[in-house]
Every structure is written in structure tokens, then in C-alpha cells.
Amino acid sequence: MTNVFETIVLIPSLHPTHLLTRYVEALIEEGFLHIVIVDDGSGPMEEYQVIFGHLNSLAQCAVIGYPDNRGKGYALKYGLKYIREHFPRAAGVVTADSDGQHTASDLIIVAKGLRDNPRSLMMGSRNFNQSNVPRKSRWGNRFTAFFFLLLYGQWLPDTQTGLRAFSAELIPFMLTIPGERFEYEMNMLIYCSGEKIPFEVIPINTIYLEENKSSHFRALRDSARIYKQLFGNFFRYASSSLLSSLLDIVLFTLLDRWLLGAIFGDLLRGADAGGYVHTYVAAGIARVASSVFNFLVNKSFVFQVKQIRSAAVRYTLLAVFSLSVSALLTNLLFNMLKINKSVVKVVLDTALYFFNYRVQKAWVFKKRKAQD
């Protein structure tokens, strides 16, 4: 891509104001040649249709849409389908919001970034430390950015930015990403992370007009959708771990109290006066059974992969590694810091729990083209 102004600008819009008109005219003045605006079911009200009609009359602008509101994610994918059909030679796409949060200069910077990094997902990143940022936006984004780093290993200071750019080659991939409302943008980050598509963060202006009152983001409902996507896979992982722990405890109790005694009673009583062998056998059988259960649930339900043999080997290696690290560091830190060993182990095992999730997602259950 040699000319950044040939990048297709895609703007989803619901109930536009004069800000959209000024924004598009500024983009045209800067030199952008192709702007696609998606009317996300704004309705027949004259104030909206006058704006869309004026924009559609501009040579550089095309307004498309549908009668009923479907959500930002749907609008973005609707626009991407239009771009794929009408601009088959397009080099890249820049998505932007219509509520005045982005400037024309921001789009130029992001488009230039895409030109220099055509294989990356460009992210226009706002500075949430500025005084004009509403408190709920500041803390909401910090919370989301922290957990995205924890769960997906990527530090994105502005996970909620609508100013993004990517190569036209990625349009088919972007169309496969689920989500029809604001959660689509979070899914885009999750799926790009899973496909190892690099992120490039570019600082942009931080604009919040009237505490961002023009935004159509519904704090409770849309936040719930976003966090469902962010934490959904991890919650399945946590559920799998909880069920495995319960199975381990139940099996150990059954084996220790009744089954082993009923099956090997005389043998165990004669060779195990202190009950140690009895306990170790019960614990070992319970742990193996719960580990197999955890592996199968993670494979089929959490990470949804088909391969078994190679994943089982990697799962076993990770389990041995985690157990060894936990034991080694627990004793090491206990001797160095002289604090309660149980406290040390709880802290370490919590960190290892998130570490294991990342490793299982990225390595143990990594989806491969060639299935076992």
C-alpha cells in the first residue's frame, strides 16, 4: 500500500449528528478517497436521513445500511462485505467511530502505520490518564486491559478503541469472527491474538465530548457482553478445574474409606500399620482419574481441539513442570522469606494457575491443521 489515502474508511453510525458530517468532510479535505458509512438502522427520522443523504451525495462517500438496528459488530461486518465486493483491489481498511472521538489526523497516523505494518492489526490508543477521561471509562479500560494481558499475553492500553486498521487480506478472517454488537471488537482482539496476528499500538488524541454522552454504549448490557467474551473461555477453564478438584476429593474419600479396604482389606492391614500406603494409593488413583477427566474436559469443552496423543504428552509435561516449580519455589521462598509455607504455596499456585491456562491455550491445546 503506497498511498494511505486509498485506504477504505469504514464508519458504522447510529443516530448521527452534525459531528459525523464535519468528520467526513475533514477526512475528504485531508485526501481520503473512499469512505463507507453504514447506517445501523437509525430509522426514517428526517434529522438522520438528511445527514446520510448529504454524505451519500459526496463523491468520496457511500452510505449503505438496513432498516433495523443490528449493532456495531453487525454494521462493521456489513461494511466489510460491501468493501470486499465493491473494492476488490483495496489494500486496507480503517474503522472509525462516528461520535467525534477520532480526528482526521488520527486516521492518517493509523493508515500510515498500516502501510508500514501491513500484517498487523493497528490500534489507535487513547491516553486514559488525561483529566478529560470519564472515571468509569478510565477504570473500565484499565480493568479490561489488565485481564487481556493476563489471559492473552498482549498489553493493549486501549482495548475498546474503535479506530483500527488492517489489511484487506484479513477481511475474510474478520467476517468469521462472532459478535453483532460491541462484543465484536473484543472478539476481534481475542481471535487475532489466537491467530498470532501482531498488534501495533499507535497513540491518538483522547477526545470525550460531554462525558461521551453521544455514545450508544450501554454500560451494563454491553459491558456484560464484552466481559462474557473476555472471560468466557477462562470461566470454562475454571469450571473444569473446579469439577476436577471435586472429583479428586470424592474419589479419594470413597477409596480411602471404603473401596480400598473392601477390595484389599487384609493385604493393606497386614502391610500398612500406619495407613500411609492406603492413603497414598487412594490419593494417587484419585489424582490420576481427576487429571484424565480435566484433560478430556479441557480438550473438548474449554479449548475444543481434536488431537489427543500430542496434547496428552504436552499436558503431562506441563503438569510435571508445574508440580516441580511449585514445590521448588515454595521451599526456596519459605527459606528466604521465613513466612508461612502455606501462604507461599497459595500465592505461587495462583500464579501458576493463570500460567497453566496460558500455556494450555497456546501450546498444549493449540489448534493445528494436521490433527492427530
N, C-alpha and C positions, 0 to 999 in steps of 0.2 A: 504494500500500500504506500504509494508515493505522495498522494495528495490527501491530507487529513480531511479536507472539506468534502471529499467524495464519500466519506463515512456516512452511513444512513443513521439519522437521528430518529429514535423511536420514543414517543411520548404518550403514555396512557393518560386519559383525562376523564374525570367525573365532575360534573357541575363546574365548568371552567369560569374563571373571572378574567378581568382585563389583564391580569398578570400573565396569563398564557399568551395573549396577543402580543404584549410587549416582549415577552421572552422569545417567541418565534421570530418576530421582526428583528430582534437583536441578533439571533442566530443567522438570519439571512444577511444582515448587514456585515457580519463577520466573514461571510463567504460560504456557509454551508449550503449545499446544492439540493439535498434530498432530506425532507423531514416528513415522517409519517406520524400522524396523530390518530389515536384510537379513542373514539367516543364510547366510553364504557357504560352505555345505557343511561345517559344524562336525562333523557326524556324530551318531550316536544316543546318544553317551555321556550318562549321566544328569546329570552336573555342568553340561553345557552346556544341555541341554533344560530343566532346572529353571529356569535363568536366563531362557531365552527364554519359557518358559511363564508365569513370573511377570510378565515385561514385557508379554506379549500380553494378560494379564488387566487391565491398566491401561486405563482408558477413553481416554486420550490417545495410546495407543501401539498400533501394528500391527506384528506380526512376520511377515515373509514370507521365502521362501528356496527352496532346492533342495538335493538330497542330496549333490552332489559339489562340491568346492572349484573355483571357476572364476576367482578373482582379484578384486582390488579394483575394477578397471575394469568388469568384468562386473557386479559387485554394484551399483556406482553406477548403471549404465545400467538394470539390472533394477529398481532402486528408482525411477528416473526414469520408467520406463514405467508403474509402478504409480501413481505420483503423477499422471501425465498422465491416467490412466484414472479414478482414484477422487477426485481433487481438481481437476476441470476449471477451477474458479474460483480456484485458488491464485495468489497474487501472486508468490511467490518461494520459493526452495529454499536451505536452508543445509546443506552437507555437513560432517560432523564424524567424527573417529576415535573408536574405542571403547576405546582403551587408556589413557585417563586423561590424555591430553596437552592436552585442552581443558577449560575450565571453563564453567559455565553463564553467567557474566558475559561470557566471551569471545563466546559465541554471541549474546548480546543486543547487544553492541557491533557485531558484524558484521551482524546483522539490521537494526539501525538505520542502518548505513552503506548497506545495500541500499535501504532506504526512501528515503534521501536521494539515492542514485545508482542508480536502477533500471535504467539502461542499461549499467552497469559489471559487471565480474567482481570481486567483493570478495575480498580475500586477507588472511586473518588471519596476521600475520607475527610470528614469534618473534625474540628477540634472541639471536643466536648468539655474542655477545661475553661472555655470562654464564658464570660459572665452572662451573655445573652442566651445561653442554652437553658431551657426549662429543666428544673430539677429532675422531674420524672424521666425526661429523655436522657439526661446525663447518667443517672444511676441505672436506668433500664439497659442502656447500651453497654455500660461497664460490666454489668452482670452477664449479659449475653456474650460479650467479647471474652470474658474470663472463662466461661464454661465452654465456649467454642474452642479455645486454646486447650483446655483440659481434656476435652473429649476428642478433638480432631487434630490437635497439634499445630494449629495455624493461629498466629496472632493477627487479628483483624480489628483495628481500633474502632471501626465503624461498620458493624455487621448489617446495619439497617439502611445503608445508603442506597438510594435509587439510581445514582449516577454510576453506571458500569459500562464497560466496553469489552467486546470480544470479537474474534474473527468470524466472518460469515461461515467458515468451515464448521463452526461449532453450533450453528443454528439447528441442524437435525438433532444434535445431542440435547440442546436446550429445550426442544419441543417434547422430549421424552420425560423431562423432569415433572413430577406430580405437583399439584397445588394450583388452585384457581384464585386465591386471594393473596394477602400479604405473606402467607407462609411460603409462597413460591420462591420468594427471594432468599429465604433461609435455606430452602431445599437446594437452590442453585449453589449455594456455598458448600453444603454438605456433599452434593453429588460431584461437584468439581474437585473437592478435596479427595473423594474416593477414587476419582479418575486421575489423580496426580496432576491436575491442571494447575499451573502456578498462579499465585495471586500477586498482583503488583498494586501496592497501596500508594495513592497519589494525594497529597494534601490539597484540599479545595477550600473555598470560602465557607464559613459557617453562618448560615442565614436562617433565622427564625423570626417570621413576621407575626406579630401579635400573639406570641406564645404558641405559634404554629396552629392557630385556630382553623385555618383553611384546610388542614389535613383531614382526610377521611378515615384515618386510622382510629379504630375503636379500641380503647385501651384494654378492656377486659377480654372481649371476644377475640380480637386479632392477636393479642399477646398470647392467649391460650393456644391459638393455632400455631403460632411461631414456636412456642416452647414445647409443644407436643412434637414438632419435627426435630427440634434441637435435642430433646431428651428422650424421644421415643425409643430409639434403639438401646440407649443406656438403661432405660427402665425395664426393657425386656431382659437385658443382661442382669440387672439387679434382681429381677423376679426369678430368673434361672438360678442365680446364686442362692437366693433365699430358699427356694424349693429343694435345692441340693443339700443345703445345710439341715433342713428339716428331715430330709430322707436319711442323712447321715446319723442324726440323733435318734430317729425312730428305729433304724436298723440296729444301731449299737445297743439300744435299750432292749430290743427283742432278743438279740443274740446273747447279750451279756446275762440277762435274767432268766431266759427260758430255753431258747433253741439250742445253744451250745451245750448246756447242761443236759438237756433231754437226749441229744444225739451222742455226745462224747462224755457223758457224766462220769462214769467210773474211771475212764482214762485220764481225764483232766483232774479229777480229785486226787488220783494217785501221784501225778507228776507235777502238780501245781498247788502246793500247800498254801502259798500266799495269794493265789488268784491272779498273779501277774500275767501268765501265759493266756489265761482265759480272757483277760481284759485286752491284751494286745491282739489276740486273734479276732475278737469281736470288733475292735476299733479298726483293724486292718481290712476286714471284709466290708464293713460299713463304708470306710473311706473309698475303697476301690469301686464299690457299687455306686456311691453318690458321685464319684468323679466320672464314671462312664455315663451316668444319667446327665450330668452337667455338660459333658462333651456333646452328647447327642442333641440335647435341647439347644445349646449354642449353635451347633452346626445347622440344624433345621429351622429353628424358630427365631433366633437372635440375628445370626449373620447370613442365614439362608444360602448355604453353599452345598454343592453335591459331592465334592471329593471327600473321601473318608480316610484312606490309608495315609496319605501325606499329612493331612490335617491332624490325624491321631498322633503321628510321630511328633509333630511340632507342638501339639498340645501337651504331650508328656514331657518334652524337653522344657517347655515353659513352666510346667508345674514343679519339676525338679529344681529348676533355676530359682523360682520364686521362694520355694521352701528353703533352699540353701542360703539365699540372700537374707531372708527373714531371720533365720537362726544366727547367721554370722553377724549381721549388723545389730541384732538385739543384744547379743553378748558384748560386742565391741562398744556400743554406745552406753550400755549399762556400766561397763568397767571404766569408761572415760568420764561419764557424767554423774555416776553414782546416784541415779534416780530409779524409781520403781521400775522393775523389769517389765511388768505387765503394761505400764503406761507406754514404755518404749515400743513394745510389740504392737500395741493398738495403733500408735501413730505410723509405724513402719508398714503394717499390714494394710492400713487405709490407703497410704500412698501406693503400695504395690497393687491394690485393688484397681485403682484407676490406670496404673501402668499396664496391668494384665489386660484390661479392656482394650487399650490402645494397641497392644501387641497382638491380641487375638483378632482385632479388626483388620490390622494392617498386614499381619503375617500368617498367623495360624489359620484363619478362615478367609484369607484373601481369595477373592473370586478370580479364577483363572480360566482362560479359554479352553485349555485342554483339561477335561475332568478326569479324575482317576477312574 
